[in-house]
Amino acid sequence: MDIILLGFIASGLAGLATAAGAIPVFFVNKLSEKFEDGSLGFAAGVMLAASFFSLIIPGFNFAVEMYDSEIFSLGIVIIGLLTGAGIIWIVEDKAPHEHFVLGQTHGVDEKLKAKISKVWLFIIAITLHNMPEGLAVGVGFGGGDIDNGISLATGIGLQNIPEGLAVAFSLKAIGYSNKKAFLISAATGLFEPIMGLLGVSIVTIFQHFLPVALGFAAGAMLFVISHEIIPESHSRGNENTATVGFIIGLTVMMSLDILLG
């Protein structure tokens, strides 16, 4: 039960980092596009490093210890990875984007409608990808490796800060008040402790699920990196800045995993 509580608290703190990232919305009028895209690149780098160093490799090693077969262990992790990517793809595809945006566009011109639509689709994407992040933190603790769980929670928390910043300022740009922009941005992180509790509970009770669960969380995160974050960070001509942020994020998360894990 201590591990379950610790996993829930850690994923909750990682989710709160989203709110921390949104705080500057009260003091700064506008962020530069380069800074936004560099921040998104940083988030993608952190998630990519976490997927391999904190999820896929530990999942494979745990499976080898359990089953004493590298080929079988690799297959288990790959099945989890493909399942995670597939499920997040389905969830994202079925998310009610158009209906959610429609309520925000009454009485405004077409240009503003398009801008509002893009912002809310971005926010939905951020919210959806907080689910595998929370799951990853919970699963990390569920394996009993506290250092790995702390490394994951720290890395995920770090990359949540620029995400919270991006969401808050995107909302501010389409007319939301500072308070509403902050609260909505903070709310996008609420999925993390919920998924964290689910992840840590399942793998703590059913240890044999751990390799699959680690692969699942990695696959879900890899899908989000490729399908959402990188295209968004490269959509406004700031590819170089986004790539620098990506490399910095990957280096930071890799260092955290080595030093803490």
N, C-alpha and C positions, 0 to 999 in steps of 0.2 A: 504493500500500500504506500510506503514511503516513495518508492520509485514512481508510482502512478501520480502521486501528488507533486513530486518534483518535476515530472514531465509536463503536467498541466500548468504549473506555475511558470516554468521556463518558456513554454509556448505562448503563454499569456503575456509575459514580459517582451518576447519578440514581437508579438502583435501590437503592444503598446508603443513600440518604437515607431510605428506608423503615425501615431498621434504626435509623438515627439518631433517627427519630421515636418509635421504640418504647422508647428508653432510659428515659424517665420511669417506665415500669412498675415499675422497681426501687425507686423512691423515693416514688411517690404511690399512695395506695390506690384512689382513684376519681376519675374526671373527671365534671364536671357535664354533663347532657344538652345544655345550651345551648352549652357549649364544643365538644362533639363535633359538633353540627349546624352551628355556625358554621365549624368547621374543614372539614367536608365542603363547605359552601358556598364556602369559599375555594378548595378544590381544583377545584370545578366552574368557578369563574370563571377560574382559571388555564388550565384545559383549553380553555374556550371561546375565550379570547383567543388561545391558541396555535394553535387550529384555523384561525382566520382570518388573524391577522397573520404567523404563521410557517409556515403550510402552504398554505392555499387561495390567498392573494394571491401568494406567491412562485411557487407552481405555475403559476398563470395567467400571470404575467409571463414565466416561463421558457418556457412553451409558445408565447407570442406571439413571443418572440425566435427560437424554433426554426422555427415554421411561418408566421409573419407573417400570422396570421388570428385576430382576436379571437373570432369565433363558433366556429371549430374548436377553439381553445384552451379556451374556456369549456366546450365539450362534453366535451373530454377530461378536464378536472378534475371535472366533474359525474359522468361515468361512474366515475371513480375513487372519488369520494365515496360514491355510491350502492352501489358494490361493497363498499367498506369497511364501511359500516353494515350491509349485508345479511349479510356473512360473519360479523361479530361477533354479529349477531342469531342466526344459525344455530348458531354455536359455543356461545353462551350457552344457547340452547334445548336443545341436545343434551348439555350438560355433565351428568354423572351426579350431580345434586344429592342426590336422595333416597338413593341408595346410599352416598354419602359421609357423609351425616348419620347414617344408620342405625347405623353402627358406633360412634357416640358416645352413643347413647341407651339402651343396654341397662341395665335395672335402675333407671331413674329414672322419676319420675311424669310425667304428661302435660304439666303446666305447664312443667316444666324441659325436657322434650323439645322443646316448641315454641320455648323460648328458645334452646336449643342449635342447633336447626334454623335459626333466623333468623340467629344469629351466623355459622354456617358458610356459609350462603348468601351473606351479606355478604362473607365472606372470599374465597369463590370468585369473586364479582363483582369484588372488588378485584384479585385475581390475573389474571382475564381482561382487565381493562382496563389492566393494566400491559403487555400485549402491544402494543396500538397505541401506547402512550406510548413504549416502547422503539423501535418501528418508526419513529415520528415523529422521534426524535432521530437515529437512524441515517440516515434519508432526508435529514434536514436537513444533515448533514455530507456525504452522498453527492453533493449538488448542487455541492459545491466552495465553498459560502459558509460559511466557518468561523464568522463572526460570527453568522449565523443558527443554526448548529448549537449554538454556545455559549449563545445566548439560549434556545433550546428546552431544552437540557439543564438550564440553571439554573432555568427555570420549572417544568419537570417535577419536578426535584429538590425544589423548594420545596413543591409540592403533594403530593409523596410523604410529606413529614414528618407532616402531620396524618393521612394515611391509615395510616401505620405506628402512630401513636399510637392511632387508633381501633381498629385490629385487635387490638393488644396488650391494651388495656383491655377490649375485648369478650370476649376469651378469659379474661382474669383474672376477669371477672364471672361466668363459668360454671364456675369452679373450677380453671382451669389455673394451674400455678405461674408465678412471675415469669419464670423461665428459659425454660420451654416457650412462654409467651406471646410472649416476645421473639424466640425462634428461629423460631417459625411466622410471626410478623409480618415478620421479616427475609426469610424464604424467599419471601414473596409478591412481592418485588422482583426475584427471580432471572430472571424472564422478560425483563426489560428489556434486559440486555446481550445475551441470545440474539437477541431480535428486532432490537436495534440493529445487531448484526453482520450479520444477514440484510439489513436495509434498506440499510445503507451499502454492502454488497458488490454488491447488485443494481444500484443506481442509479449506482455508480461505474463498473461494467463496461458497463452498458447505459444510457447517458445519456437515451435517448428514453423510458425508463420513468419518469423523474423527475416530470413533471407528474401522471401517473396515480398514482404512488406517494404523492406529497404529498396528492392528493385522497383517496386510499384511507385514509391515516393520519388525515386530518381527519374523514372520515365515520365511522370506527371510534370516534374519541374523542367525536364529537357524539352518537352513539348511546348511549354509556356515560353521558354527562352527563345526557341526557334520561331514559333508561330506568332508571338505577341511582342515580346520586349525588343528583340533585335530589329524587326521591321519598323517598329515605332521609333526607335532611336535613330534609324537611318532614313526616315521619311522626309526630312527637311534639309538635306544637304550637309548635315554635320557628321558624316560617317567617320572622319578622322578623330573628332572629339569623342564620339561614342566608342570607338575602338580603343582609344587611350583609357577611357573609363573602364571598359571591359577588361583590359589587361591588368589595371590596378586592382579591380575587384577580385579577379581570379587570384592574383598574387596575395592579396590580403587574406582571403579565405583559405588558400593553401597554407599560408604561414600560421594562421590560427589553428588549423587542423594538426599541423606538425607540432606546434608548441604546446597546444592544450591536449591533443589526442595522443 
